[in-house]
């Protein structure tokens, strides 16, 4: 039977939001391990064979350290907000050939208390200059293939205010050429995340984004 998340996961995150300090977390670490980390690692393991059917090059890694589950600790070295912990949980399914690159092609699952704060996203977030150039060049070289990849999808993320240097300002795809992120997302919500069909919801969102993911992966020299 597939893993089903329990409301205790969101309760812990709500409590952490109110008590975001090291002493409280250490006192409640067993709750985190039991109610958040363990079920999400199990969910990652359950999702792995489903993800392999979408692309054998995408990785759902259930290892406790270095796998698909993001750490709960925040990197506060350069942050004004010194809260030590994230108040959400997140999973990242990355390409096997770019498994250390958070900016490479990937799927992202975000779980946060609130009806509209749990979602599944796919694409590339803030790709580096070389990858961004590769994506833009691929769009220009194969505009029909790009249009097919994004058909029916609503792309989100950041955009330049002007066309990027070296690209025709009158190009029919200029709005997409201005993009610096290539992301699509599907809202799931806390109630559905706690339901029996959460894995189905994740799979559905990943399949919907697969044509975009395939285009992006190939544009940066990765197999799909």
Residue frames relative to the residue before (quaternion, step in Angstrom):
aa qw qx qy qz dx dy dz
X 1.0000 0.0000 0.0000 0.0000 0.00 0.00 0.00
X 0.4863 -0.6798 0.4698 0.2840 3.55 -0.93 0.93
X 0.5952 -0.5767 0.4328 0.3547 3.53 -1.19 0.63
X 0.1091 -0.7565 0.6423 0.0577 3.56 -1.05 0.86
X 0.3920 -0.7349 0.5036 0.2294 3.55 -0.72 1.06
X 0.3211 -0.7449 0.5622 0.1608 3.52 -1.21 0.67
X 0.6278 -0.5620 0.3872 0.3743 3.57 -1.17 0.56
X 0.5278 0.6378 -0.4116 0.3811 3.59 1.21 -0.36
X 0.5657 0.5918 -0.3871 0.4241 3.61 1.17 -0.51
X 0.7192 0.4220 -0.2482 0.4931 3.56 0.81 -0.97
X 0.5951 0.5542 -0.3714 0.4481 3.59 1.10 -0.57
X 0.6337 0.5156 -0.3375 0.4677 3.58 0.96 -0.81
X 0.6749 0.4959 -0.3059 0.4528 3.61 0.88 -0.90
X 0.6255 0.5166 -0.3390 0.4764 3.60 1.07 -0.65
X 0.6584 0.4984 -0.3084 0.4722 3.56 0.95 -0.87
X 0.6387 0.5262 -0.3226 0.4595 3.58 1.03 -0.80
X 0.6067 0.5558 -0.3509 0.4471 3.58 1.03 -0.72
X 0.7113 0.4388 -0.2530 0.4873 3.59 1.03 -0.78
X 0.7871 0.2501 -0.1048 0.5541 3.59 1.19 -0.50
X 0.1798 0.8327 -0.5049 0.1387 3.56 0.89 0.93
X 0.4526 0.6363 -0.4921 0.3848 3.52 0.28 1.34
X 0.6553 -0.5772 0.3300 0.3586 3.53 -1.11 0.72
X 0.6491 0.5348 -0.3352 0.4246 3.60 0.88 -0.91
X 0.6657 0.4943 -0.3097 0.4655 3.59 0.91 -0.89
X 0.6608 0.5148 -0.3235 0.4400 3.57 0.89 -0.88
X 0.6531 0.5127 -0.3244 0.4532 3.57 0.92 -0.84
X 0.6421 0.5126 -0.3197 0.4719 3.58 1.06 -0.71
X 0.7726 0.3302 -0.1535 0.5202 3.58 1.12 -0.69
X 0.2993 0.7906 -0.4947 0.2015 3.57 1.22 0.32
X 0.6143 0.5507 -0.3552 0.4396 3.60 1.02 -0.72
X 0.6157 0.5316 -0.3374 0.4737 3.59 1.07 -0.72
X 0.6467 0.5176 -0.3235 0.4573 3.57 0.91 -0.89
X 0.6703 0.5012 -0.3021 0.4564 3.57 0.86 -0.96
X 0.7250 0.4523 -0.2424 0.4594 3.58 0.91 -0.93
X 0.8030 0.3641 -0.1540 0.4460 3.56 0.76 -1.09
X 0.7631 0.3213 -0.1838 0.5298 3.58 1.15 -0.49
X 0.7621 0.4191 -0.2381 0.4323 3.56 0.45 -1.21
X 0.6992 0.4890 -0.2938 0.4309 3.60 0.71 -1.04
X 0.7082 0.4409 -0.3071 0.4580 3.66 0.72 -0.85
X 0.6542 0.5035 -0.3338 0.4551 3.60 1.03 -0.63
X 0.6146 0.5179 -0.3499 0.4812 3.60 1.06 -0.61
X 0.6377 0.5093 -0.3217 0.4801 3.57 1.05 -0.75
X 0.6391 0.5246 -0.3246 0.4594 3.58 1.00 -0.82
X 0.6204 0.5342 -0.3379 0.4643 3.60 1.01 -0.80
X 0.6616 0.5047 -0.3051 0.4631 3.58 0.93 -0.89
X 0.6548 0.5089 -0.3076 0.4665 3.58 1.02 -0.80
X 0.7000 0.4821 -0.2784 0.4473 3.57 1.03 -0.76
X 0.4950 0.7078 -0.4134 0.2883 3.59 1.16 -0.52
X 0.7082 0.4360 -0.3080 0.4621 3.68 0.73 -0.83
X 0.6070 0.5386 -0.3583 0.4616 3.60 1.12 -0.56
X 0.6633 0.5028 -0.3046 0.4630 3.57 0.94 -0.90
X 0.6232 0.5556 -0.3387 0.4338 3.59 1.02 -0.76
X 0.6428 0.5147 -0.3269 0.4636 3.59 1.14 -0.56
X 0.6194 0.5099 -0.3400 0.4908 3.59 1.22 -0.43
X 0.7435 -0.2041 0.1378 0.6217 3.55 1.01 -0.91
X 0.3940 -0.7299 0.5082 0.2319 3.56 -0.78 1.01
X 0.6254 0.5468 -0.3351 0.4446 3.58 1.28 -0.14
X 0.6200 0.5097 -0.3505 0.4826 3.60 1.27 -0.06
X 0.2655 -0.8171 0.5073 0.0677 3.54 -0.92 0.99
X 0.0859 -0.7274 0.6793 0.0458 3.53 -0.96 1.00
X 0.0492 -0.8507 0.5196 -0.0627 3.55 -0.11 1.37
X 0.1910 -0.8381 0.5019 0.0956 3.63 -0.32 1.19
X 0.3347 0.7410 -0.5228 0.2560 3.61 1.14 0.34
X 0.5396 -0.6500 0.4257 0.3241 3.62 -0.96 0.80
X 0.7786 0.1731 -0.0900 0.5965 3.58 1.12 -0.69
X 0.8299 0.2052 -0.1618 0.4929 3.56 -0.84 0.97
X 0.5750 0.5954 -0.3742 0.4182 3.56 1.27 0.21
X 0.8016 -0.3257 0.2262 0.4475 3.55 -1.21 -0.57
X 0.6177 0.5348 -0.3555 0.4539 3.60 1.19 -0.30
X 0.3802 -0.7166 0.5390 0.2266 3.56 -0.76 1.04
X 0.5483 -0.5922 0.4794 0.3448 3.55 -1.19 0.58
X 0.4861 -0.6586 0.4946 0.2923 3.56 -1.17 0.66
X 0.6054 0.5735 -0.3543 0.4231 3.59 1.18 -0.46
X 0.3532 -0.7188 0.5617 0.2072 3.56 -1.06 0.82
X 0.3890 -0.6531 0.5873 0.2779 3.55 -1.25 0.51
X 0.0424 -0.8508 0.5230 -0.0267 3.58 -0.19 1.28
X 0.3181 0.7915 -0.4845 0.1938 3.60 1.26 0.15
X 0.8129 0.1815 -0.0765 0.5481 3.59 0.90 -0.88
X 0.5209 0.6587 -0.3986 0.3686 3.59 1.25 0.25
X 0.4782 -0.6415 0.5159 0.3062 3.55 -1.12 0.69
X 0.6746 0.4300 -0.2665 0.5377 3.55 1.11 -0.76
X 0.1655 -0.8281 0.5326 0.0556 3.57 -0.47 1.19
X 0.2869 0.7451 -0.5437 0.2586 3.59 1.17 0.44
X 0.4049 -0.7829 0.4145 0.2264 3.59 -0.59 1.08
X 0.7932 0.3048 -0.1420 0.5076 3.61 1.12 -0.52
X 0.4826 -0.6139 0.5374 0.3184 3.52 -1.24 0.57
X 0.2944 -0.7549 0.5562 0.1846 3.57 -1.06 0.67
X 0.6484 0.3807 -0.3461 0.5612 3.52 1.18 0.72
X 0.3130 -0.6920 0.6006 0.2498 3.55 -1.32 0.14
X 0.0485 -0.8232 0.5655 -0.0134 3.58 -1.02 0.72
X 0.1913 -0.7488 0.6280 0.0916 3.51 -1.24 0.72
X 0.0760 -0.7869 0.6111 0.0400 3.58 -1.09 0.70
X 0.1388 -0.7752 0.6142 0.0507 3.55 -0.66 1.18
X 0.0963 -0.8497 0.5183 -0.0121 3.57 -0.28 1.31
X 0.6032 -0.5244 0.4530 0.3950 3.52 -1.34 0.25
X 0.5418 -0.6575 0.4131 0.3217 3.57 -0.90 0.91
X 0.7072 0.4398 -0.2646 0.4862 3.59 1.10 -0.61
X 0.7420 0.2582 -0.2036 0.5843 3.58 1.29 0.12
X 0.1805 0.8604 -0.4631 0.1130 3.54 1.15 0.73
X 0.6817 0.4554 -0.2926 0.4922 3.59 1.23 -0.29
X 0.6435 0.5485 -0.2980 0.4430 3.56 1.30 -0.16
X 0.2943 -0.7781 0.5326 0.1561 3.56 -0.36 1.25
X 0.6816 0.4829 -0.2802 0.4729 3.59 1.23 -0.40
X 0.5203 0.6356 -0.4158 0.3903 3.59 1.27 0.03
X 0.7117 -0.4110 0.3123 0.4764 3.59 -1.26 -0.02
X 0.2349 0.7901 -0.5372 0.1790 3.57 -0.81 0.93
X 0.3661 -0.6620 0.6019 0.2558 3.47 -1.44 0.21
X 0.1370 -0.7976 0.5869 0.0235 3.55 -1.04 0.84
X 0.1032 -0.7753 0.6219 0.0385 3.58 -0.94 0.97
X 0.1102 -0.8073 0.5797 -0.0053 3.56 -0.67 1.18
X 0.0441 -0.7922 0.6086 -0.0100 3.57 -0.80 1.08
X 0.1622 0.7793 -0.5794 0.1752 3.55 -0.57 1.19
X 0.5620 -0.6132 0.4189 0.3643 3.61 -0.93 0.77
X 0.5950 0.5222 -0.4315 0.4325 3.55 -0.98 0.93
X 0.6021 -0.6294 0.3571 0.3373 3.55 -0.95 0.87
X 0.8002 0.2772 -0.1334 0.5148 3.59 0.95 -0.82
X 0.5546 0.6609 -0.3614 0.3535 3.60 1.21 0.25
X 0.6256 0.4586 -0.3616 0.5173 3.57 1.25 0.31
X 0.1364 0.8057 -0.5553 0.1547 3.57 -0.66 1.10
X 0.3034 -0.7019 0.6104 0.2069 3.52 -1.39 0.24
X 0.0512 -0.8004 0.5972 0.0001 3.59 -0.86 0.95
X 0.0709 -0.7852 0.6131 0.0503 3.52 -1.27 0.41
X 0.5191 0.6385 -0.4693 0.3202 3.55 -1.16 0.57
X 0.5175 -0.5909 0.4871 0.3818 3.54 -1.09 -0.79
X 0.1981 -0.7865 0.5825 0.0531 3.52 -0.85 1.12
X 0.8548 -0.0998 0.0223 0.5087 3.55 -0.74 1.14
X 0.0525 0.8094 -0.5814 0.0636 3.64 0.63 1.03
X 0.5571 -0.6149 0.4335 0.3517 3.55 -1.12 0.62
X 0.7461 -0.4428 0.2588 0.4246 3.56 -1.29 0.30
X 0.6604 0.5129 -0.3159 0.4484 3.59 0.93 -0.86
X 0.6705 0.4875 -0.2922 0.4769 3.58 0.94 -0.92
X 0.6420 0.5287 -0.3222 0.4522 3.57 0.97 -0.86
X 0.6488 0.5077 -0.3114 0.4737 3.58 1.00 -0.81
X 0.6406 0.5309 -0.3201 0.4532 3.57 1.03 -0.79
X 0.6499 0.5081 -0.3138 0.4702 3.57 1.00 -0.82
X 0.6710 0.4945 -0.3029 0.4621 3.58 0.88 -0.91
X 0.6504 0.5106 -0.3203 0.4624 3.57 0.95 -0.84
X 0.6466 0.5167 -0.3197 0.4612 3.58 1.02 -0.78
X 0.6211 0.5364 -0.3348 0.4631 3.58 1.07 -0.71
X 0.6766 0.4877 -0.2851 0.4723 3.57 0.94 -0.93
X 0.6805 0.5016 -0.2848 0.4519 3.58 0.99 -0.85
X 0.8112 0.1081 -0.0250 0.5741 3.59 1.04 -0.75
X 0.0681 -0.8518 0.5183 0.0346 3.61 0.52 1.13
X 0.6356 0.5291 -0.3427 0.4457 3.59 1.00 -0.73
X 0.6500 0.5078 -0.3176 0.4678 3.57 1.01 -0.79
X 0.6263 0.5221 -0.3363 0.4713 3.60 1.05 -0.73
X 0.6615 0.5066 -0.3160 0.4538 3.60 0.88 -0.90
X 0.6418 0.5101 -0.3196 0.4751 3.57 1.05 -0.75
X 0.6472 0.5431 -0.3166 0.4313 3.60 1.01 -0.82
X 0.7776 0.3303 -0.1710 0.5070 3.58 1.03 -0.75
X 0.3534 0.7539 -0.4891 0.2600 3.58 1.26 0.14
X 0.8322 0.1743 -0.1554 0.5029 3.55 -0.81 1.03
X 0.6359 0.5151 -0.3274 0.4722 3.59 1.29 -0.01
X 0.2651 -0.7330 0.6015 0.1752 3.56 -1.19 0.59
X 0.2443 -0.8011 0.5322 0.1240 3.55 -0.28 1.26
X 0.1167 -0.7816 0.6105 0.0534 3.52 -1.11 0.80
X 0.4989 0.6539 -0.4821 0.3019 3.53 -1.32 -0.06
X 0.7080 -0.4871 0.3322 0.3888 3.54 -1.38 0.04
X 0.1076 -0.7696 0.6269 0.0561 3.53 -1.31 0.56
X 0.4971 -0.6045 0.5269 0.3315 3.53 -1.26 0.48
X 0.5018 -0.6449 0.4776 0.3229 3.57 -1.15 0.51
X 0.7651 0.2363 -0.1301 0.5847 3.57 1.23 -0.51
X 0.6292 -0.5137 0.3951 0.4290 3.62 -1.16 0.35
X 0.5253 -0.6353 0.4485 0.3454 3.62 -0.99 0.69
X 0.6089 -0.5741 0.4091 0.3638 3.54 -1.15 0.68
X 0.7825 0.3235 -0.2543 0.4672 3.53 -0.97 0.91
X 0.6979 0.4070 -0.2650 0.5264 3.59 1.27 -0.05
X 0.5831 -0.6259 0.4112 0.3150 3.53 -1.07 0.88
X 0.4099 -0.7257 0.5011 0.2329 3.57 -0.71 1.09
X 0.6993 0.4374 -0.2651 0.4995 3.59 1.24 -0.38
X 0.3678 0.7440 -0.4925 0.2620 3.58 1.23 0.15
X 0.5575 -0.6353 0.4129 0.3391 3.64 -0.93 0.80
X 0.7283 0.3893 -0.2321 0.5139 3.60 1.16 -0.52
X 0.2544 0.8233 -0.4894 0.1343 3.58 1.21 0.33
X 0.6186 0.5490 -0.3632 0.4289 3.62 0.99 -0.67
X 0.6873 0.4440 -0.2796 0.5024 3.58 1.00 -0.76
X 0.6087 0.5486 -0.3559 0.4493 3.60 1.09 -0.60
X 0.6346 0.5323 -0.3288 0.4536 3.59 1.16 -0.50
X 0.5230 0.6646 -0.4107 0.3407 3.59 1.21 -0.29
X 0.1661 -0.7536 0.6251 0.1168 3.54 -1.20 0.68
X 0.6954 0.2540 -0.2351 0.6298 3.57 1.38 0.09
X 0.1217 -0.7629 0.6302 0.0771 3.56 -1.20 0.59
X 0.2367 0.8056 -0.4804 0.2533 3.54 0.28 1.32
X 0.0467 -0.7394 0.6692 0.0576 3.52 -1.17 0.72
X 0.0704 -0.8123 0.5784 0.0271 3.58 -1.06 0.64
X 0.1874 -0.7553 0.6201 0.0999 3.52 -1.28 0.52
X 0.3570 -0.7326 0.5412 0.2074 3.57 -0.71 1.08
X 0.1764 -0.7799 0.5954 0.0784 3.54 -0.96 0.95
X 0.2555 -0.7930 0.5088 0.2167 3.57 0.85 -1.01
X 0.6301 -0.5757 0.3833 0.3529 3.52 -1.16 0.67
X 0.6597 0.5136 -0.3539 0.4193 3.67 0.75 -0.82
X 0.6948 0.4557 -0.2899 0.4749 3.61 0.87 -0.86
X 0.5938 0.5685 -0.3681 0.4344 3.59 1.10 -0.60
X 0.7016 0.4383 -0.2554 0.5003 3.57 1.17 -0.57
X 0.5803 0.6051 -0.3670 0.4030 3.56 1.27 -0.04
X 0.6708 -0.5270 0.3442 0.3921 3.58 -1.27 0.23
X 0.7083 0.4806 -0.2643 0.4443 3.58 1.21 -0.38
X 0.3061 0.7904 -0.4952 0.1908 3.60 1.20 0.31
X 0.6443 0.5050 -0.3318 0.4687 3.60 0.93 -0.79
X 0.6211 0.5306 -0.3388 0.4667 3.58 1.06 -0.72
X 0.6416 0.5244 -0.3194 0.4596 3.58 1.01 -0.83
X 0.6484 0.5039 -0.3189 0.4733 3.58 0.96 -0.86
X 0.6670 0.5031 -0.3089 0.4546 3.58 0.87 -0.93
X 0.6408 0.5333 -0.3261 0.4457 3.59 0.95 -0.87
X 0.6706 0.4926 -0.2962 0.4689 3.57 0.93 -0.89
X 0.6560 0.5097 -0.3111 0.4616 3.59 0.99 -0.82
X 0.6513 0.5031 -0.3207 0.4689 3.59 0.98 -0.77
X 0.6373 0.5336 -0.3357 0.4431 3.59 0.98 -0.79
X 0.7194 0.4329 -0.2385 0.4880 3.58 1.05 -0.78
X 0.4499 0.7427 -0.4279 0.2508 3.62 1.23 -0.29
X 0.6450 0.5070 -0.3669 0.4386 3.69 0.84 -0.69
X 0.6344 0.5054 -0.3221 0.4883 3.59 1.05 -0.76
X 0.6526 0.5222 -0.3132 0.4510 3.57 0.91 -0.93
X 0.6478 0.5203 -0.3211 0.4546 3.58 0.96 -0.85
X 0.6489 0.5150 -0.3184 0.4609 3.58 0.94 -0.88
X 0.6838 0.4937 -0.2898 0.4524 3.58 0.84 -0.98
X 0.6486 0.5255 -0.3270 0.4430 3.57 0.89 -0.92
X 0.6976 0.4640 -0.2816 0.4678 3.59 0.82 -0.97
X 0.6216 0.5602 -0.3410 0.4284 3.59 1.07 -0.71
X 0.7429 0.3443 -0.2127 0.5332 3.60 1.12 -0.58
X 0.6422 -0.6007 0.3033 0.3671 3.57 1.20 0.54
X 0.5507 0.5957 -0.4015 0.4250 3.57 1.19 0.52
X 0.4823 -0.6637 0.4777 0.3141 3.62 -1.03 0.67
X 0.1821 -0.7594 0.6112 0.1289 3.54 -1.24 0.45
